[in-house]
Amino acid sequence: MEDFLQVGVITATHGIRGEVKVFPTTDDPERFLDLETVYLDTGREKKLLTISSVKFFKQFVILKFKEFDNINDVEPFRKKCLLVTRDQAVPLEEDEYFIADLIGLRVITDEDKVLGELTDVLETGANDVYQVTDENGKEILLPAIKDCILSVDLEKGEMKVHILEGLLDL
């Protein structure tokens, strides 16, 4: 399992005092109000940053970090991810999982047939959709609903699914 979980991506600078506009990749953008620190993934290292202010603008979060005071300091970090450690993560409810933990799971049907590997999670309005890629590279989309997703075993690295009628039809 990943040690770090992504909570946002820096999309642009905001103003001249070193603030950044962040697209939140967490279910609850308000969680930034409770965070004191985040890690900036620069590509070479994970740099610990202290959050000094949080504002909200449309679907974005505007963050100011103690370590940066002007636009030139933050300009190089466009498109870089903001991460938290697992102990900073929001507690999950029963049958909830972090997307980072689901990616890479082996997907097996309730008839013990290997369907493929979970390669992406598409977040839609009604429910998430799991993208499974089989050994030939074909993509299969499964709705993340109880009728279809029977169990998830992170320890074994497996997800057991029931293929609803019509899901595999072309």
Secondary structure, DSSP 8 states (H G I E B T S, - for coil): --SEEEEEEEEEEETTTTEEEEEE-SS-GGGGGT-SEEEEE-SS-EEEEEEEEEEEETTEEEEEETT--SHHHHGGGTT-EEEEEGGGS----TT---HHHHTT-EEEETTS-EEEEEEEEE--SSS-EEEEE-TTS-EEEEE-STTTEEEEETTTTEEEE---TTTT--
